[in-house]
């Protein structure tokens, strides 16, 4: 890796970490994570910005190297040492890298090309088969990048805002044709919101009810809104299962309801959480 490329990578890494996963330039508006691998020969840690595809409970990365004739170093590292560290801008977590083979690799790569023909262009530039790698989170809670509870809550909210904004943009660009990857992107948002609200209902809200009895009306309203959003998520899943007709309207409705919910929660809880 040239010194210029190392410097570019480090600038992206620094910007990513300083802005909760948001970067500009060529990566602006895309899905990016930081992948830390263990060197196959040296055992040293190496961090690289890598584009990814949502896949509900895991993420997929493609070792394209821009269509270069050789696999990128980070791919060779994770083949030798599959345990990796992932930073998504909100959380840092450990994952086990799994190189996909056969039919699953073909299906996932086809999904990627359908969503972004650039992946296909990279494959056409090289004789090697571009590896598709699943990053499977290791069981256990991820580490919030923000230290305060309020900061962590806001970071999670902003991550949902960014992903929903990106999904809405992708739906508009699709011209009403709901491709396989776009369908998965929608389902990933659904799963993430369900898990987040379940965690609040089971842990955060009971804690706040005990510590701040005066919050009872606020928490009751937030719980009701969780139920309303769950109904919207269920409706969105029905639309996706039925072929996707009307998905743009359903996602718009979800985004609007969720934004009102997030603002109300932030106004009332973050001052208490720090």
CORKA-V126139 format. One record per backbone hydrogen bond with DSSP energy under -1.0 kcal/mol. CO is the residue of the C=O (numbers start at 0). NH is the residue of the N-H. E is the energy in kcal/mol with one decimal. If there is no record, write none. Layout:
BEGIN
co->CO nh->NH e->E
co->CO nh->NH e->E
END
This chain:
BEGIN
co->1 nh->5 e->-2.3
co->2 nh->6 e->-2.4
co->3 nh->7 e->-2.2
co->4 nh->8 e->-2.8
co->5 nh->9 e->-2.4
co->6 nh->10 e->-2.0
co->7 nh->11 e->-2.1
co->8 nh->12 e->-2.6
co->9 nh->13 e->-2.7
co->10 nh->14 e->-2.2
co->11 nh->15 e->-2.8
co->12 nh->16 e->-2.5
co->13 nh->17 e->-1.9
co->14 nh->18 e->-1.2
co->15 nh->20 e->-3.1
co->18 nh->21 e->-1.7
co->23 nh->26 e->-1.3
co->24 nh->27 e->-1.4
co->26 nh->29 e->-2.1
co->30 nh->51 e->-1.2
co->32 nh->49 e->-2.8
co->33 nh->86 e->-2.2
co->34 nh->47 e->-2.2
co->35 nh->84 e->-2.1
co->36 nh->45 e->-2.6
co->38 nh->42 e->-1.1
co->43 nh->38 e->-3.5
co->45 nh->36 e->-2.7
co->47 nh->34 e->-2.8
co->49 nh->32 e->-2.2
co->52 nh->59 e->-2.5
co->54 nh->56 e->-1.2
co->57 nh->54 e->-1.7
co->58 nh->134 e->-3.1
co->59 nh->52 e->-2.5
co->60 nh->132 e->-3.2
co->61 nh->63 e->-2.2
co->63 nh->66 e->-2.1
co->64 nh->67 e->-1.0
co->71 nh->75 e->-1.6
co->72 nh->76 e->-2.4
co->73 nh->77 e->-2.0
co->74 nh->78 e->-1.8
co->75 nh->79 e->-1.6
co->76 nh->80 e->-2.7
co->81 nh->96 e->-2.6
co->83 nh->94 e->-2.5
co->84 nh->35 e->-2.9
co->85 nh->92 e->-2.5
co->86 nh->33 e->-2.4
co->89 nh->144 e->-2.6
co->90 nh->87 e->-2.3
co->91 nh->142 e->-2.7
co->92 nh->85 e->-3.2
co->93 nh->137 e->-2.7
co->94 nh->83 e->-3.0
co->95 nh->135 e->-2.4
co->97 nh->133 e->-2.9
co->100 nh->104 e->-1.2
co->101 nh->105 e->-2.2
co->102 nh->106 e->-2.6
co->103 nh->107 e->-2.5
co->104 nh->108 e->-2.5
co->105 nh->109 e->-2.3
co->106 nh->110 e->-1.9
co->107 nh->111 e->-2.0
co->108 nh->112 e->-2.5
co->109 nh->113 e->-2.3
co->110 nh->114 e->-1.9
co->111 nh->115 e->-2.5
co->115 nh->118 e->-1.9
co->116 nh->120 e->-1.9
co->117 nh->121 e->-2.1
co->118 nh->122 e->-2.0
co->119 nh->123 e->-2.0
co->122 nh->125 e->-1.1
co->130 nh->62 e->-2.3
co->131 nh->99 e->-2.7
co->132 nh->60 e->-2.7
co->133 nh->97 e->-2.7
co->134 nh->58 e->-1.4
co->135 nh->95 e->-2.8
co->142 nh->91 e->-2.2
co->147 nh->151 e->-2.4
co->148 nh->152 e->-2.4
co->149 nh->153 e->-2.3
co->150 nh->154 e->-2.1
co->151 nh->155 e->-2.1
co->152 nh->156 e->-2.4
co->153 nh->157 e->-2.7
co->154 nh->158 e->-1.8
co->155 nh->159 e->-2.0
co->156 nh->160 e->-2.3
co->157 nh->161 e->-2.5
co->158 nh->162 e->-2.3
co->159 nh->163 e->-2.6
co->160 nh->164 e->-2.3
co->161 nh->165 e->-2.3
co->162 nh->166 e->-2.6
co->163 nh->167 e->-2.5
co->164 nh->168 e->-2.0
co->165 nh->169 e->-2.4
co->166 nh->170 e->-2.4
co->167 nh->171 e->-2.2
co->168 nh->172 e->-2.3
co->169 nh->173 e->-1.4
co->171 nh->174 e->-1.1
co->173 nh->176 e->-1.2
co->176 nh->178 e->-1.1
co->178 nh->182 e->-2.1
co->179 nh->183 e->-1.9
co->180 nh->184 e->-2.6
co->181 nh->185 e->-2.0
co->182 nh->186 e->-2.2
co->183 nh->187 e->-2.6
co->184 nh->188 e->-1.8
co->185 nh->189 e->-2.1
co->186 nh->190 e->-2.5
co->187 nh->191 e->-2.6
co->188 nh->192 e->-2.6
co->189 nh->193 e->-2.3
co->190 nh->194 e->-2.4
co->191 nh->195 e->-2.3
co->192 nh->196 e->-2.7
co->193 nh->197 e->-2.3
co->194 nh->198 e->-2.1
co->195 nh->199 e->-2.0
co->196 nh->200 e->-2.6
co->197 nh->201 e->-2.2
co->198 nh->202 e->-2.2
co->198 nh->203 e->-1.1
co->199 nh->204 e->-3.1
co->202 nh->206 e->-1.7
co->203 nh->207 e->-2.4
co->204 nh->208 e->-2.7
co->205 nh->209 e->-1.9
co->206 nh->210 e->-2.1
co->207 nh->211 e->-3.1
co->211 nh->214 e->-2.4
co->212 nh->215 e->-1.7
co->214 nh->218 e->-2.8
co->215 nh->219 e->-2.4
co->216 nh->220 e->-2.1
co->217 nh->221 e->-2.5
co->218 nh->222 e->-2.3
co->219 nh->223 e->-2.1
co->220 nh->224 e->-2.4
co->221 nh->225 e->-2.0
co->222 nh->226 e->-1.6
co->223 nh->227 e->-2.0
co->224 nh->228 e->-2.7
co->225 nh->229 e->-2.4
co->226 nh->230 e->-1.8
co->227 nh->231 e->-1.6
co->228 nh->232 e->-2.5
co->229 nh->233 e->-2.2
co->230 nh->234 e->-2.1
co->231 nh->235 e->-2.4
co->232 nh->236 e->-2.3
co->233 nh->237 e->-1.9
co->234 nh->238 e->-2.2
co->235 nh->239 e->-2.4
co->236 nh->240 e->-2.5
co->237 nh->241 e->-1.7
co->238 nh->243 e->-2.6
co->239 nh->242 e->-1.2
co->243 nh->246 e->-2.1
co->245 nh->249 e->-1.8
co->246 nh->250 e->-2.6
co->247 nh->251 e->-2.4
co->248 nh->252 e->-2.4
co->249 nh->253 e->-2.3
co->250 nh->254 e->-2.7
co->251 nh->255 e->-2.3
co->252 nh->256 e->-2.4
co->253 nh->257 e->-2.8
co->254 nh->258 e->-2.3
co->255 nh->259 e->-1.8
co->256 nh->260 e->-2.0
co->257 nh->261 e->-3.0
co->258 nh->262 e->-2.4
co->259 nh->263 e->-2.0
co->260 nh->264 e->-2.4
co->261 nh->265 e->-2.7
co->262 nh->266 e->-2.6
co->263 nh->267 e->-1.6
co->264 nh->268 e->-2.7
co->265 nh->269 e->-1.1
co->268 nh->271 e->-1.0
co->268 nh->272 e->-2.0
co->269 nh->273 e->-1.8
END
